[in-house]
């Protein structure tokens, strides 16, 4: 289980991420795999969205939490810290926000994933905020302070 408590700036154009890439890969991306525990952005149209992804050779599994979902990202959402978590084993990934289960992707969910499954290697954590780009869009307010505050990052392992 990997989790981080994060508070993010809702400024349009910012693209926050808590994600993982392989530490010692002998292959190229996406064959090497990518795990997006959380990506959060407010695009140039003001749409707020949280997404998580599992990327691999031959495809990806993506899901989003939007304004209409049971976990709201409206208003006060950006005024508080929230905990973004993933549980990872040799056959699946499960995502959570504030302990609320979102979804699970199993190795057997697609033939492409089962054939390529690069997720039994060592991965490292990345926390970053990008400005603009594919998800952040073109409207960027660079005159105000921008932030991604991290209270903690924790990694647990089953014995």
Secondary structure, DSSP 8 states (H G I E B T S, - for coil): -EEEEEEE---TTEEEEEEEEESS-SS-TTTT-EEEEEEEEE-TT--EEEEEEEEETTEEEEEEE-TTSSS--SGGGGGS-EEEEEEEETTEEEEEETTEEEEEEEGGG-HHHHHH--TTS-EEEEEEEEESHHHH-S---TTS---EEEEEEEE----
